[in-house]
Amino acid sequence: MLTVIGDTVHVAARLQYLTKDFGCELVVSEAVAATAGIDLAQFPEREVQVRGREAPLRVRLVRDMALVAA
């Protein structure tokens, strides 16, 4: 059995939960998109407050994952 802890896992879990609030398939932080070299400029941008973090995060809301690969 493997257990993962830490800030990265915390933020990922919070962003995954936000998919329900925003009615989308994926909520991606701009930092992750930039690191991965993925241009998500076509998707709506939001600034969200993640519980346990001081600064808000800029995220993109992906409603349809098929559009990311397109």
C-alpha positions in Angstrom: 0.0 0.0 0.0 1.2 3.5 -0.9 0.3 6.7 0.9 1.0 10.1 -0.5 1.0 13.3 1.5 2.0 16.9 1.2 1.0 20.2 -0.3 0.9 19.0 -3.9 -1.5 16.2 -3.0 -3.6 18.6 -0.9 -3.9 21.1 -3.8 -4.7 18.4 -6.3 -7.5 17.0 -4.1 -8.9 20.5 -3.7 -8.8 21.2 -7.4 -10.4 17.9 -8.2 -13.3 18.8 -5.8 -13.8 22.1 -7.5 -14.8 20.3 -10.7 -18.1 19.7 -9.0 -18.6 23.3 -8.1 -17.7 24.5 -11.6 -19.4 21.7 -13.5 -16.3 20.8 -15.5 -14.1 17.7 -16.2 -10.8 19.3 -15.0 -9.5 22.2 -13.0 -5.9 22.9 -13.9 -3.6 25.4 -12.2 -1.8 27.7 -14.5 1.5 26.7 -12.9 0.9 23.0 -13.9 -0.2 23.9 -17.4 2.8 26.1 -17.9 5.2 23.4 -16.5 3.6 20.8 -18.8 3.8 23.1 -21.8 0.0 23.0 -22.4 -1.7 26.0 -23.7 -5.1 26.3 -22.0 -5.8 29.9 -23.0 -9.0 28.9 -24.7 -10.5 27.8 -21.4 -12.1 30.1 -18.8 -9.8 31.4 -16.1 -10.7 31.7 -12.5 -8.9 32.7 -9.3 -9.7 30.3 -6.5 -8.9 30.1 -2.9 -7.7 26.7 -1.7 -8.2 25.9 1.9 -4.9 25.7 3.7 -3.1 28.1 1.4 -2.7 31.9 1.8 -2.5 32.9 -1.9 -5.2 32.2 -4.4 -4.5 30.0 -7.4 -5.1 30.9 -11.0 -6.8 28.0 -12.7 -8.4 27.0 -16.0 -11.7 25.2 -16.2 -11.8 22.4 -18.8 -15.3 21.4 -19.6 -14.4 18.9 -22.3 -11.1 17.0 -22.2 -11.4 16.2 -25.9 -10.7 19.9 -26.6 -7.3 19.8 -24.8 -5.9 17.3 -27.3 -7.5 19.1 -30.3 
